[in-house]
């Protein structure tokens, strides 16, 4: 799980080196190509057999993935890797909090809001557009979680994420074609983008698949909350983006809140399942 997070965030940092050459859209286009090249041969989704009940969540999942990736990379370009990834983690937090509306959930929501305020410390020099783009990525991630669950229930194996990856790729084919025509997909730009695709898609996909065979999904979700910390470290080492004290503090509050919210939701679900089992037995 740690390897998955480290690979993902280092890949994002390396991909950022290609921004001046091909832009965030170019990096995302290559990343989607790499993901499709890995998932489609493995899953082999039978598109001609899909019903509309199976197609609509896949189509929305592909659109959410496409928008989430470009928003994240644009946000990284504007406000830095650590801040962008931390704000993006508000998406899973929102899903966890909306699963139940207890006083603890309200407290988690307020604490997360405090963490974001400390992290951003709004002022005249704040990049509000970059922050809004990162929050849009968070909303897309929340949609991704919900849609992935629906699509996964209606399609077996890895067919849903593979099909959604292809749909997402279609949005970026014009970008890739333009860059190829302009001769921009060459040299360091292509190397950075392909490396980002491998480290952000192939390695995490394989590592997560192996990890989820050995650990519960709830623990996996909590552990993945270290990603903002890893993103901040990657931004420092790979991109030279040094965070100040209030950014580290705000990030810590958001990560702790996200972990607490997921843990509380999982605990409530286990309690309800146990109660239900006792009643039916």
Order of alpha helices (4+ residues) and beta strands (2+ residues): alpha-alpha-alpha-alpha-alpha-alpha-alpha-alpha-alpha-alpha-alpha-alpha-alpha
